[in-house]
Amino acid sequence: MKMFKLIVDVPSAYKKGTKFFLISHSEFIGVKSYVLLAEDLKGKIEVTEEELRSKFVSIH
């Protein structure tokens, strides 16, 4: 399972350094979206491919 680390703060949600598991991805009309689950299992977020590349780093 892939893991990602947040490299920027998300206001009122998660702080920089929070780790996430990639739990699903989908593509609809050329737009890829990903669902990430926080390591502490307290919340999920959905991001686009651009947000994933700009706000997260893969830590396998």
C-alpha positions, 0 to 999 in steps of 0.5 A: 500500500502506498503512503504519502506525507503532506508537505504543506498545511491544510487549513483546519484539517491536517498539519504538515508531516501527516502521513496518509495511505492511498486507499483508492484512485479513479479516473473520469473523463481524463481527471484522476482523483485519489482518496487518502486515509490519514494514518491515525484513521480519523479522516479521509480526503479526496484530491486531484492528481495536481494536488497529490503532486504539489501537496504530497510526497511519496514515502512508500 
